[in-house]
Amino acid sequence: MVTTIQLEEKVKERLDEMKLHPRETYSKVIERLVEDNVVEDELSPEAIKRIEKSLDDIKKGRTYSMEEVRKKLGIR
């Protein structure tokens, strides 16, 4: 089913800027925007464990400053 919607001119201009190619339809642009903003999966238990460990490391001061990282990697 095809439907018609009304857009403000500035919204239409933004959609035009987001087109991957000139002939891409507004429907495809909007579909891509919606898909990019949908969270499909929850974090896995393993990912949650790694995040919790990282937070614990931060709380306990087991971190490196940017200067320490640069020095260790030989980056200015």
LOTIDREN-310294 format. One record per atom (N, C-alpha, C, O, CB): residue number from 1; x negated, y negated, z; atom name; residue in one letter. Coordinates in steps of 0.2 Angstrom, whole numbers, plus 5000, padded with zeros to 4 digits. Glycine has a CB too. Layout:
N
<atom k="NUM" x="X" y="Y" z="Z" a="CA" r="A"/>
...
This chain:
76
<atom k="1" x="4996" y="5006" z="5000" a="N" r="M"/>
<atom k="1" x="5000" y="5000" z="5000" a="CA" r="M"/>
<atom k="1" x="4996" y="4994" z="5000" a="C" r="M"/>
<atom k="1" x="4991" y="4993" z="5004" a="O" r="M"/>
<atom k="1" x="5005" y="5000" z="5006" a="CB" r="M"/>
<atom k="2" x="4997" y="4989" z="4996" a="N" r="V"/>
<atom k="2" x="4994" y="4983" z="4995" a="CA" r="V"/>
<atom k="2" x="4998" y="4977" z="4999" a="C" r="V"/>
<atom k="2" x="5004" y="4977" z="4998" a="O" r="V"/>
<atom k="2" x="4992" y="4981" z="4988" a="CB" r="V"/>
<atom k="3" x="4995" y="4973" z="5002" a="N" r="T"/>
<atom k="3" x="4998" y="4968" z="5006" a="CA" r="T"/>
<atom k="3" x="4994" y="4961" z="5004" a="C" r="T"/>
<atom k="3" x="4989" y="4961" z="5002" a="O" r="T"/>
<atom k="3" x="4999" y="4969" z="5013" a="CB" r="T"/>
<atom k="4" x="4998" y="4956" z="5005" a="N" r="T"/>
<atom k="4" x="4995" y="4949" z="5004" a="CA" r="T"/>
<atom k="4" x="4994" y="4946" z="5011" a="C" r="T"/>
<atom k="4" x="4999" y="4946" z="5016" a="O" r="T"/>
<atom k="4" x="4999" y="4945" z="5000" a="CB" r="T"/>
<atom k="5" x="4989" y="4942" z="5012" a="N" r="I"/>
<atom k="5" x="4988" y="4939" z="5019" a="CA" r="I"/>
<atom k="5" x="4986" y="4932" z="5017" a="C" r="I"/>
<atom k="5" x="4983" y="4930" z="5011" a="O" r="I"/>
<atom k="5" x="4982" y="4942" z="5023" a="CB" r="I"/>
<atom k="6" x="4987" y="4927" z="5022" a="N" r="Q"/>
<atom k="6" x="4985" y="4920" z="5021" a="CA" r="Q"/>
<atom k="6" x="4978" y="4919" z="5025" a="C" r="Q"/>
<atom k="6" x="4978" y="4921" z="5030" a="O" r="Q"/>
<atom k="6" x="4990" y="4915" z="5023" a="CB" r="Q"/>
<atom k="7" x="4974" y="4916" z="5021" a="N" r="L"/>
<atom k="7" x="4967" y="4914" z="5025" a="CA" r="L"/>
<atom k="7" x="4966" y="4906" z="5024" a="C" r="L"/>
<atom k="7" x="4968" y="4903" z="5019" a="O" r="L"/>
<atom k="7" x="4961" y="4918" z="5022" a="CB" r="L"/>
<atom k="8" x="4963" y="4904" z="5029" a="N" r="E"/>
<atom k="8" x="4961" y="4897" z="5029" a="CA" r="E"/>
<atom k="8" x="4955" y="4897" z="5024" a="C" r="E"/>
<atom k="8" x="4952" y="4902" z="5023" a="O" r="E"/>
<atom k="8" x="4959" y="4894" z="5036" a="CB" r="E"/>
<atom k="9" x="4954" y="4891" z="5020" a="N" r="E"/>
<atom k="9" x="4949" y="4890" z="5015" a="CA" r="E"/>
<atom k="9" x="4942" y="4892" z="5018" a="C" r="E"/>
<atom k="9" x="4938" y="4895" z="5015" a="O" r="E"/>
<atom k="9" x="4949" y="4883" z="5012" a="CB" r="E"/>
<atom k="10" x="4941" y="4890" z="5024" a="N" r="K"/>
<atom k="10" x="4934" y="4891" z="5027" a="CA" r="K"/>
<atom k="10" x="4933" y="4898" z="5029" a="C" r="K"/>
<atom k="10" x="4927" y="4901" z="5028" a="O" r="K"/>
<atom k="10" x="4934" y="4887" z="5034" a="CB" r="K"/>
<atom k="11" x="4938" y="4902" z="5030" a="N" r="V"/>
<atom k="11" x="4938" y="4909" z="5031" a="CA" r="V"/>
<atom k="11" x="4936" y="4913" z="5025" a="C" r="V"/>
<atom k="11" x="4932" y="4917" z="5024" a="O" r="V"/>
<atom k="11" x="4944" y="4912" z="5035" a="CB" r="V"/>
<atom k="12" x="4940" y="4911" z="5019" a="N" r="K"/>
<atom k="12" x="4939" y="4913" z="5013" a="CA" r="K"/>
<atom k="12" x="4931" y="4912" z="5010" a="C" r="K"/>
<atom k="12" x="4928" y="4916" z="5008" a="O" r="K"/>
<atom k="12" x="4944" y="4910" z="5008" a="CB" r="K"/>
<atom k="13" x="4929" y="4906" z="5012" a="N" r="E"/>
<atom k="13" x="4922" y="4904" z="5010" a="CA" r="E"/>
<atom k="13" x="4917" y="4909" z="5014" a="C" r="E"/>
<atom k="13" x="4912" y="4911" z="5011" a="O" r="E"/>
<atom k="13" x="4921" y="4897" z="5011" a="CB" r="E"/>
<atom k="14" x="4918" y="4910" z="5020" a="N" r="R"/>
<atom k="14" x="4914" y="4914" z="5024" a="CA" r="R"/>
<atom k="14" x="4914" y="4921" z="5021" a="C" r="R"/>
<atom k="14" x="4909" y="4925" z="5021" a="O" r="R"/>
<atom k="14" x="4916" y="4914" z="5031" a="CB" r="R"/>
<atom k="15" x="4920" y="4924" z="5019" a="N" r="L"/>
<atom k="15" x="4921" y="4931" z="5016" a="CA" r="L"/>
<atom k="15" x="4917" y="4931" z="5010" a="C" r="L"/>
<atom k="15" x="4913" y="4936" z="5008" a="O" r="L"/>
<atom k="15" x="4928" y="4932" z="5015" a="CB" r="L"/>
<atom k="16" x="4917" y="4925" z="5006" a="N" r="D"/>
<atom k="16" x="4913" y="4925" z="5000" a="CA" r="D"/>
<atom k="16" x="4906" y="4926" z="5001" a="C" r="D"/>
<atom k="16" x="4902" y="4929" z="4997" a="O" r="D"/>
<atom k="16" x="4915" y="4919" z="4996" a="CB" r="D"/>
<atom k="17" x="4903" y="4923" z="5006" a="N" r="E"/>
<atom k="17" x="4896" y="4923" z="5008" a="CA" r="E"/>
<atom k="17" x="4894" y="4930" z="5010" a="C" r="E"/>
<atom k="17" x="4888" y="4932" z="5009" a="O" r="E"/>
<atom k="17" x="4895" y="4918" z="5013" a="CB" r="E"/>
<atom k="18" x="4899" y="4934" z="5013" a="N" r="M"/>
<atom k="18" x="4897" y="4940" z="5015" a="CA" r="M"/>
<atom k="18" x="4898" y="4946" z="5010" a="C" r="M"/>
<atom k="18" x="4896" y="4952" z="5012" a="O" r="M"/>
<atom k="18" x="4902" y="4942" z="5021" a="CB" r="M"/>
<atom k="19" x="4900" y="4944" z="5004" a="N" r="K"/>
<atom k="19" x="4900" y="4949" z="4999" a="CA" r="K"/>
<atom k="19" x="4893" y="4952" z="4997" a="C" r="K"/>
<atom k="19" x="4889" y="4948" z="4997" a="O" r="K"/>
<atom k="19" x="4904" y="4946" z="4993" a="CB" r="K"/>
<atom k="20" x="4893" y="4958" z="4996" a="N" r="L"/>
<atom k="20" x="4887" y="4961" z="4994" a="CA" r="L"/>
<atom k="20" x="4885" y="4960" z="4987" a="C" r="L"/>
<atom k="20" x="4879" y="4960" z="4985" a="O" r="L"/>
<atom k="20" x="4887" y="4969" z="4996" a="CB" r="L"/>
<atom k="21" x="4890" y="4960" z="4983" a="N" r="H"/>
<atom k="21" x="4890" y="4958" z="4976" a="CA" r="H"/>
<atom k="21" x="4896" y="4954" z="4974" a="C" r="H"/>
<atom k="21" x="4901" y="4955" z="4977" a="O" r="H"/>
<atom k="21" x="4889" y="4964" z="4972" a="CB" r="H"/>
<atom k="22" x="4896" y="4950" z="4969" a="N" r="P"/>
<atom k="22" x="4901" y="4945" z="4967" a="CA" r="P"/>
<atom k="22" x="4908" y="4949" z="4966" a="C" r="P"/>
<atom k="22" x="4913" y="4945" z="4967" a="O" r="P"/>
<atom k="22" x="4899" y="4941" z="4961" a="CB" r="P"/>
<atom k="23" x="4908" y="4955" z="4964" a="N" r="R"/>
<atom k="23" x="4914" y="4958" z="4962" a="CA" r="R"/>
<atom k="23" x="4917" y="4962" z="4968" a="C" r="R"/>
<atom k="23" x="4922" y="4965" z="4967" a="O" r="R"/>
<atom k="23" x="4914" y="4962" z="4956" a="CB" r="R"/>
<atom k="24" x="4914" y="4962" z="4974" a="N" r="E"/>
<atom k="24" x="4916" y="4966" z="4980" a="CA" r="E"/>
<atom k="24" x="4923" y="4962" z="4982" a="C" r="E"/>
<atom k="24" x="4923" y="4956" z="4982" a="O" r="E"/>
<atom k="24" x="4911" y="4966" z="4985" a="CB" r="E"/>
<atom k="25" x="4928" y="4967" z="4983" a="N" r="T"/>
<atom k="25" x="4934" y="4964" z="4985" a="CA" r="T"/>
<atom k="25" x="4934" y="4962" z="4993" a="C" r="T"/>
<atom k="25" x="4930" y="4964" z="4997" a="O" r="T"/>
<atom k="25" x="4940" y="4969" z="4984" a="CB" r="T"/>
<atom k="26" x="4939" y="4957" z="4994" a="N" r="Y"/>
<atom k="26" x="4939" y="4955" z="5001" a="CA" r="Y"/>
<atom k="26" x="4941" y="4961" z="5006" a="C" r="Y"/>
<atom k="26" x="4939" y="4961" z="5011" a="O" r="Y"/>
<atom k="26" x="4945" y="4949" z="5002" a="CB" r="Y"/>
<atom k="27" x="4945" y="4965" z="5003" a="N" r="S"/>
<atom k="27" x="4947" y="4971" z="5007" a="CA" r="S"/>
<atom k="27" x="4941" y="4975" z="5009" a="C" r="S"/>
<atom k="27" x="4940" y="4977" z="5015" a="O" r="S"/>
<atom k="27" x="4952" y="4976" z="5003" a="CB" r="S"/>
<atom k="28" x="4936" y="4976" z="5005" a="N" r="K"/>
<atom k="28" x="4930" y="4979" z="5006" a="CA" r="K"/>
<atom k="28" x="4926" y="4976" z="5011" a="C" r="K"/>
<atom k="28" x="4923" y="4979" z="5016" a="O" r="K"/>
<atom k="28" x="4926" y="4981" z="5000" a="CB" r="K"/>
<atom k="29" x="4925" y="4969" z="5011" a="N" r="V"/>
<atom k="29" x="4921" y="4965" z="5015" a="CA" r="V"/>
<atom k="29" x="4924" y="4965" z="5022" a="C" r="V"/>
<atom k="29" x="4921" y="4966" z="5027" a="O" r="V"/>
<atom k="29" x="4921" y="4957" z="5013" a="CB" r="V"/>
<atom k="30" x="4931" y="4965" z="5023" a="N" r="I"/>
<atom k="30" x="4934" y="4965" z="5029" a="CA" r="I"/>
<atom k="30" x="4934" y="4972" z="5032" a="C" r="I"/>
<atom k="30" x="4932" y="4973" z="5038" a="O" r="I"/>
<atom k="30" x="4942" y="4964" z="5029" a="CB" r="I"/>
<atom k="31" x="4934" y="4977" z="5028" a="N" r="E"/>
<atom k="31" x="4933" y="4984" z="5030" a="CA" r="E"/>
<atom k="31" x="4926" y="4985" z="5033" a="C" r="E"/>
<atom k="31" x="4926" y="4988" z="5039" a="O" r="E"/>
<atom k="31" x="4935" y="4989" z="5024" a="CB" r="E"/>
<atom k="32" x="4921" y="4983" z="5030" a="N" r="R"/>
<atom k="32" x="4914" y="4983" z="5032" a="CA" r="R"/>
<atom k="32" x="4914" y="4980" z="5039" a="C" r="R"/>
<atom k="32" x="4910" y="4982" z="5044" a="O" r="R"/>
<atom k="32" x="4910" y="4980" z="5027" a="CB" r="R"/>
<atom k="33" x="4917" y="4974" z="5040" a="N" r="L"/>
<atom k="33" x="4916" y="4970" z="5046" a="CA" r="L"/>
<atom k="33" x="4920" y="4974" z="5052" a="C" r="L"/>
<atom k="33" x="4917" y="4974" z="5057" a="O" r="L"/>
<atom k="33" x="4920" y="4963" z="5045" a="CB" r="L"/>
<atom k="34" x="4925" y="4977" z="5050" a="N" r="V"/>
<atom k="34" x="4929" y="4980" z="5055" a="CA" r="V"/>
<atom k="34" x="4925" y="4987" z="5057" a="C" r="V"/>
<atom k="34" x="4924" y="4988" z="5063" a="O" r="V"/>
<atom k="34" x="4936" y="4983" z="5053" a="CB" r="V"/>
<atom k="35" x="4922" y="4990" z="5053" a="N" r="E"/>
<atom k="35" x="4918" y="4996" z="5054" a="CA" r="E"/>
<atom k="35" x="4912" y="4995" z="5058" a="C" r="E"/>
<atom k="35" x="4910" y="4998" z="5062" a="O" r="E"/>
<atom k="35" x="4916" y="5000" z="5048" a="CB" r="E"/>
<atom k="36" x="4909" y="4989" z="5057" a="N" r="D"/>
<atom k="36" x="4903" y="4987" z="5060" a="CA" r="D"/>
<atom k="36" x="4904" y="4985" z="5067" a="C" r="D"/>
<atom k="36" x="4900" y="4985" z="5071" a="O" r="D"/>
<atom k="36" x="4899" y="4981" z="5057" a="CB" r="D"/>
<atom k="37" x="4910" y="4984" z="5069" a="N" r="N"/>
<atom k="37" x="4912" y="4982" z="5076" a="CA" r="N"/>
<atom k="37" x="4916" y="4987" z="5080" a="C" r="N"/>
<atom k="37" x="4919" y="4985" z="5085" a="O" r="N"/>
<atom k="37" x="4916" y="4975" z="5075" a="CB" r="N"/>
<atom k="38" x="4916" y="4993" z="5077" a="N" r="V"/>
<atom k="38" x="4920" y="4998" z="5081" a="CA" r="V"/>
<atom k="38" x="4915" y="5003" z="5084" a="C" r="V"/>
<atom k="38" x="4910" y="5005" z="5081" a="O" r="V"/>
<atom k="38" x="4925" y="5002" z="5076" a="CB" r="V"/>
<atom k="39" x="4916" y="5004" z="5091" a="N" r="V"/>
<atom k="39" x="4911" y="5008" z="5094" a="CA" r="V"/>
<atom k="39" x="4914" y="5015" z="5094" a="C" r="V"/>
<atom k="39" x="4920" y="5016" z="5097" a="O" r="V"/>
<atom k="39" x="4910" y="5006" z="5102" a="CB" r="V"/>
<atom k="40" x="4911" y="5020" z="5090" a="N" r="E"/>
<atom k="40" x="4914" y="5026" z="5089" a="CA" r="E"/>
<atom k="40" x="4912" y="5031" z="5095" a="C" r="E"/>
<atom k="40" x="4916" y="5036" z="5096" a="O" r="E"/>
<atom k="40" x="4912" y="5029" z="5083" a="CB" r="E"/>
<atom k="41" x="4906" y="5031" z="5097" a="N" r="D"/>
<atom k="41" x="4904" y="5036" z="5102" a="CA" r="D"/>
<atom k="41" x="4902" y="5033" z="5108" a="C" r="D"/>
<atom k="41" x="4899" y="5027" z="5109" a="O" r="D"/>
<atom k="41" x="4898" y="5040" z="5099" a="CB" r="D"/>
<atom k="42" x="4903" y="5036" z="5114" a="N" r="E"/>
<atom k="42" x="4901" y="5034" z="5120" a="CA" r="E"/>
<atom k="42" x="4894" y="5037" z="5121" a="C" r="E"/>
<atom k="42" x="4891" y="5041" z="5117" a="O" r="E"/>
<atom k="42" x="4905" y="5037" z="5126" a="CB" r="E"/>
<atom k="43" x="4890" y="5034" z="5126" a="N" r="L"/>
<atom k="43" x="4883" y="5036" z="5127" a="CA" r="L"/>
<atom k="43" x="4883" y="5043" z="5130" a="C" r="L"/>
<atom k="43" x="4887" y="5045" z="5133" a="O" r="L"/>
<atom k="43" x="4880" y="5031" z="5132" a="CB" r="L"/>
<atom k="44" x="4878" y="5047" z="5127" a="N" r="S"/>
<atom k="44" x="4877" y="5054" z="5129" a="CA" r="S"/>
<atom k="44" x="4875" y="5054" z="5137" a="C" r="S"/>
<atom k="44" x="4872" y="5049" z="5139" a="O" r="S"/>
<atom k="44" x="4872" y="5057" z="5125" a="CB" r="S"/>
<atom k="45" x="4876" y="5059" z="5140" a="N" r="P"/>
<atom k="45" x="4873" y="5060" z="5147" a="CA" r="P"/>
<atom k="45" x="4866" y="5058" z="5147" a="C" r="P"/>
<atom k="45" x="4863" y="5055" z="5152" a="O" r="P"/>
<atom k="45" x="4875" y="5066" z="5150" a="CB" r="P"/>
<atom k="46" x="4862" y="5061" z="5142" a="N" r="E"/>
<atom k="46" x="4855" y="5060" z="5142" a="CA" r="E"/>
<atom k="46" x="4853" y="5053" z="5141" a="C" r="E"/>
<atom k="46" x="4849" y="5050" z="5145" a="O" r="E"/>
<atom k="46" x="4852" y="5064" z="5136" a="CB" r="E"/>
<atom k="47" x="4857" y="5049" z="5137" a="N" r="A"/>
<atom k="47" x="4856" y="5042" z="5136" a="CA" r="A"/>
<atom k="47" x="4857" y="5038" z="5143" a="C" r="A"/>
<atom k="47" x="4853" y="5034" z="5144" a="O" r="A"/>
<atom k="47" x="4860" y="5039" z="5130" a="CB" r="A"/>
<atom k="48" x="4862" y="5040" z="5146" a="N" r="I"/>
<atom k="48" x="4864" y="5037" z="5153" a="CA" r="I"/>
<atom k="48" x="4858" y="5038" z="5158" a="C" r="I"/>
<atom k="48" x="4856" y="5033" z="5161" a="O" r="I"/>
<atom k="48" x="4871" y="5039" z="5155" a="CB" r="I"/>
<atom k="49" x="4856" y="5044" z="5158" a="N" r="K"/>
<atom k="49" x="4850" y="5046" z="5162" a="CA" r="K"/>
<atom k="49" x="4844" y="5041" z="5161" a="C" r="K"/>
<atom k="49" x="4841" y="5039" z="5165" a="O" r="K"/>
<atom k="49" x="4848" y="5053" z="5162" a="CB" r="K"/>
<atom k="50" x="4842" y="5041" z="5154" a="N" r="R"/>
<atom k="50" x="4836" y="5037" z="5152" a="CA" r="R"/>
<atom k="50" x="4837" y="5029" z="5154" a="C" r="R"/>
<atom k="50" x="4833" y="5026" z="5156" a="O" r="R"/>
<atom k="50" x="4835" y="5037" z="5145" a="CB" r="R"/>
<atom k="51" x="4843" y="5027" z="5153" a="N" r="I"/>
<atom k="51" x="4845" y="5020" z="5155" a="CA" r="I"/>
<atom k="51" x="4844" y="5019" z="5163" a="C" r="I"/>
<atom k="51" x="4841" y="5014" z="5165" a="O" r="I"/>
<atom k="51" x="4852" y="5018" z="5153" a="CB" r="I"/>
<atom k="52" x="4847" y="5024" z="5167" a="N" r="E"/>
<atom k="52" x="4846" y="5023" z="5174" a="CA" r="E"/>
<atom k="52" x="4839" y="5024" z="5176" a="C" r="E"/>
<atom k="52" x="4837" y="5020" z="5181" a="O" r="E"/>
<atom k="52" x="4850" y="5029" z="5177" a="CB" r="E"/>
<atom k="53" x="4835" y="5028" z="5173" a="N" r="K"/>
<atom k="53" x="4828" y="5028" z="5175" a="CA" r="K"/>
<atom k="53" x="4825" y="5022" z="5173" a="C" r="K"/>
<atom k="53" x="4820" y="5019" z="5177" a="O" r="K"/>
<atom k="53" x="4825" y="5034" z="5171" a="CB" r="K"/>
<atom k="54" x="4826" y="5019" z="5168" a="N" r="S"/>
<atom k="54" x="4823" y="5012" z="5166" a="CA" r="S"/>
<atom k="54" x="4825" y="5007" z="5171" a="C" r="S"/>
<atom k="54" x="4821" y="5003" z="5173" a="O" r="S"/>
<atom k="54" x="4825" y="5010" z="5159" a="CB" r="S"/>
<atom k="55" x="4831" y="5007" z="5173" a="N" r="L"/>
<atom k="55" x="4833" y="5002" z="5178" a="CA" r="L"/>
<atom k="55" x="4830" y="5003" z="5184" a="C" r="L"/>
<atom k="55" x="4828" y="4998" z="5188" a="O" r="L"/>
<atom k="55" x="4841" y="5002" z="5179" a="CB" r="L"/>
<atom k="56" x="4829" y="5009" z="5186" a="N" r="D"/>
<atom k="56" x="4825" y="5011" z="5192" a="CA" r="D"/>
<atom k="56" x="4818" y="5008" z="5192" a="C" r="D"/>
<atom k="56" x="4815" y="5005" z="5196" a="O" r="D"/>
<atom k="56" x="4825" y="5018" z="5194" a="CB" r="D"/>
<atom k="57" x="4815" y="5010" z="5186" a="N" r="D"/>
<atom k="57" x="4808" y="5007" z="5185" a="CA" r="D"/>
<atom k="57" x="4807" y="5000" z="5186" a="C" r="D"/>
<atom k="57" x="4803" y="4997" z="5189" a="O" r="D"/>
<atom k="57" x="4805" y="5009" z="5178" a="CB" r="D"/>
<atom k="58" x="4812" y="4996" z="5183" a="N" r="I"/>
<atom k="58" x="4812" y="4989" z="5183" a="CA" r="I"/>
<atom k="58" x="4813" y="4987" z="5191" a="C" r="I"/>
<atom k="58" x="4809" y="4982" z="5193" a="O" r="I"/>
<atom k="58" x="4818" y="4986" z="5179" a="CB" r="I"/>
<atom k="59" x="4817" y="4990" z="5194" a="N" r="K"/>
<atom k="59" x="4818" y="4988" z="5201" a="CA" r="K"/>
<atom k="59" x="4812" y="4989" z="5205" a="C" r="K"/>
<atom k="59" x="4811" y="4985" z="5210" a="O" r="K"/>
<atom k="59" x="4824" y="4992" z="5204" a="CB" r="K"/>
<atom k="60" x="4808" y="4994" z="5204" a="N" r="K"/>
<atom k="60" x="4802" y="4996" z="5207" a="CA" r="K"/>
<atom k="60" x="4796" y="4993" z="5205" a="C" r="K"/>
<atom k="60" x="4791" y="4994" z="5207" a="O" r="K"/>
<atom k="60" x="4802" y="5004" z="5207" a="CB" r="K"/>
<atom k="61" x="4797" y="4988" z="5200" a="N" r="G"/>
<atom k="61" x="4791" y="4984" z="5197" a="CA" r="G"/>
<atom k="61" x="4787" y="4988" z="5193" a="C" r="G"/>
<atom k="61" x="4781" y="4986" z="5191" a="O" r="G"/>
<atom k="61" x="4787" y="4982" z="5203" a="CB" r="G"/>
<atom k="62" x="4789" y="4994" z="5190" a="N" r="R"/>
<atom k="62" x="4785" y="4998" z="5185" a="CA" r="R"/>
<atom k="62" x="4786" y="4995" z="5178" a="C" r="R"/>
<atom k="62" x="4789" y="4998" z="5174" a="O" r="R"/>
<atom k="62" x="4787" y="5005" z="5186" a="CB" r="R"/>
<atom k="63" x="4784" y="4989" z="5177" a="N" r="T"/>
<atom k="63" x="4784" y="4986" z="5171" a="CA" r="T"/>
<atom k="63" x="4778" y="4983" z="5169" a="C" r="T"/>
<atom k="63" x="4773" y="4982" z="5173" a="O" r="T"/>
<atom k="63" x="4790" y="4981" z="5171" a="CB" r="T"/>
<atom k="64" x="4777" y="4981" z="5162" a="N" r="Y"/>
<atom k="64" x="4772" y="4977" z="5160" a="CA" r="Y"/>
<atom k="64" x="4774" y="4970" z="5157" a="C" r="Y"/>
<atom k="64" x="4779" y="4970" z="5155" a="O" r="Y"/>
<atom k="64" x="4768" y="4981" z="5154" a="CB" r="Y"/>
<atom k="65" x="4770" y="4965" z="5158" a="N" r="S"/>
<atom k="65" x="4771" y="4959" z="5156" a="CA" r="S"/>
<atom k="65" x="4769" y="4959" z="5148" a="C" r="S"/>
<atom k="65" x="4766" y="4963" z="5146" a="O" r="S"/>
<atom k="65" x="4767" y="4953" z="5159" a="CB" r="S"/>
<atom k="66" x="4772" y="4954" z="5145" a="N" r="M"/>
<atom k="66" x="4770" y="4953" z="5137" a="CA" r="M"/>
<atom k="66" x="4762" y="4953" z="5137" a="C" r="M"/>
<atom k="66" x="4760" y="4956" z="5132" a="O" r="M"/>
<atom k="66" x="4774" y="4947" z="5134" a="CB" r="M"/>
<atom k="67" x="4759" y="4949" z="5141" a="N" r="E"/>
<atom k="67" x="4752" y="4948" z="5141" a="CA" r="E"/>
<atom k="67" x="4749" y="4955" z="5142" a="C" r="E"/>
<atom k="67" x="4744" y="4956" z="5138" a="O" r="E"/>
<atom k="67" x="4750" y="4943" z="5146" a="CB" r="E"/>
<atom k="68" x="4751" y="4959" z="5146" a="N" r="E"/>
<atom k="68" x="4748" y="4965" z="5147" a="CA" r="E"/>
<atom k="68" x="4749" y="4970" z="5141" a="C" r="E"/>
<atom k="68" x="4744" y="4974" z="5140" a="O" r="E"/>
<atom k="68" x="4751" y="4969" z="5154" a="CB" r="E"/>
<atom k="69" x="4754" y="4970" z="5138" a="N" r="V"/>
<atom k="69" x="4756" y="4974" z="5132" a="CA" r="V"/>
<atom k="69" x="4751" y="4972" z="5127" a="C" r="V"/>
<atom k="69" x="4748" y="4976" z="5123" a="O" r="V"/>
<atom k="69" x="4763" y="4973" z="5130" a="CB" r="V"/>
<atom k="70" x="4751" y="4965" z="5126" a="N" r="R"/>
<atom k="70" x="4747" y="4963" z="5120" a="CA" r="R"/>
<atom k="70" x="4739" y="4965" z="5121" a="C" r="R"/>
<atom k="70" x="4736" y="4967" z="5117" a="O" r="R"/>
<atom k="70" x="4747" y="4955" z="5120" a="CB" r="R"/>
<atom k="71" x="4737" y="4964" z="5127" a="N" r="K"/>
<atom k="71" x="4730" y="4966" z="5129" a="CA" r="K"/>
<atom k="71" x="4729" y="4973" z="5128" a="C" r="K"/>
<atom k="71" x="4724" y="4975" z="5124" a="O" r="K"/>
<atom k="71" x="4728" y="4964" z="5136" a="CB" r="K"/>
<atom k="72" x="4734" y="4977" z="5130" a="N" r="K"/>
<atom k="72" x="4733" y="4985" z="5129" a="CA" r="K"/>
<atom k="72" x="4733" y="4987" z="5122" a="C" r="K"/>
<atom k="72" x="4729" y="4991" z="5120" a="O" r="K"/>
<atom k="72" x="4739" y="4988" z="5133" a="CB" r="K"/>
<atom k="73" x="4737" y="4983" z="5118" a="N" r="L"/>
<atom k="73" x="4738" y="4985" z="5111" a="CA" r="L"/>
<atom k="73" x="4733" y="4981" z="5106" a="C" r="L"/>
<atom k="73" x="4732" y="4982" z="5100" a="O" r="L"/>
<atom k="73" x="4745" y="4983" z="5108" a="CB" r="L"/>
<atom k="74" x="4729" y="4976" z="5109" a="N" r="G"/>
<atom k="74" x="4724" y="4972" z="5106" a="CA" r="G"/>
<atom k="74" x="4727" y="4967" z="5101" a="C" r="G"/>
<atom k="74" x="4725" y="4966" z="5096" a="O" r="G"/>
<atom k="74" x="4720" y="4977" z="5102" a="CB" r="G"/>
<atom k="75" x="4733" y="4965" z="5103" a="N" r="I"/>
<atom k="75" x="4736" y="4960" z="5100" a="CA" r="I"/>
<atom k="75" x="4735" y="4953" z="5103" a="C" r="I"/>
<atom k="75" x="4735" y="4952" z="5109" a="O" r="I"/>
<atom k="75" x="4744" y="4961" z="5099" a="CB" r="I"/>
<atom k="76" x="4735" y="4948" z="5099" a="N" r="R"/>
<atom k="76" x="4734" y="4941" z="5102" a="CA" r="R"/>
<atom k="76" x="4740" y="4938" z="5105" a="C" r="R"/>
<atom k="76" x="4740" y="4933" z="5108" a="O" r="R"/>
<atom k="76" x="4731" y="4936" z="5097" a="CB" r="R"/>
